[in-house]
Structure formats: structure tokens, C-alpha cells
Amino acid sequence: MYQERTIRDMALLGRKVFLHLKTRQFHCNDCSRYFNESFNFVDKNGTMTIRYEQYLFFMLENICLSDMCVKENISYLAMQRIYKKYADKIISLKNLGYYTPLILQI
């Protein structure tokens, strides 16, 4: 059995790109539960690809959140969720000592 998902990806030549994925549904005979196929380029219940989310996050260095929402036609709450997700990852990497600066100035 298939289930269709629509995933937004980065724009191509100024046009929005949507991926229409048919995900397979599997049944476990041991526990009698159903589960869907997962992909490494999108979160489990995500509606955007990971690279598109990362693009949006790094664009926020130069553009304010509300302007980015208008530019990409994304809700304010979705942009807040993306910002928090990646900001928390960077903070946790800094705390572990794994974060390296993006630009070195001498």
C-alpha cells in the first residue's frame, strides 16, 4: 500500500519545487503495527527537505524572520520552528566543543 507525501524543496530557476513521494507502508507480523518508509532527506513527518530547512536557517543571518516568511511564502510559526531546531543544534555543538567558526578573520 502506498501513501503520497508532498515535500517542498529549494526553488529552481525562481520556481517553487515540490516533490511528490509515494511512500510504502509496511506491516510487522511480530507486533502487528504498520509503519511507513522513511527517507534520509526529510524528517519523519516533515513537509520540507532538510537542505531547504538549512537554506532557510542560514538565510536568516541576513534577513529578518518576517521578511523571510513573505519571501518564501512560509508561515511564521513554521519559520520559528526551523530557526529553533537549527539554533539548538548549533548551541549543543558549541557546548560539546565541536563547533567551528564559519569565517576566520585575521
Long-range contacts (C-beta under 8 A, 24 or more apart in sequence): 1-25, 3-36, 5-42, 6-47, 7-42, 7-46, 7-47, 7-48, 7-49, 8-47, 8-48, 8-49, 8-52, 9-48, 9-49, 9-51, 9-52, 10-49, 10-51, 10-52, 10-55, 16-73, 19-49, 48-82, 53-82, 53-85, 53-86, 54-86, 56-82, 57-82, 57-83, 57-85, 57-86, 57-87
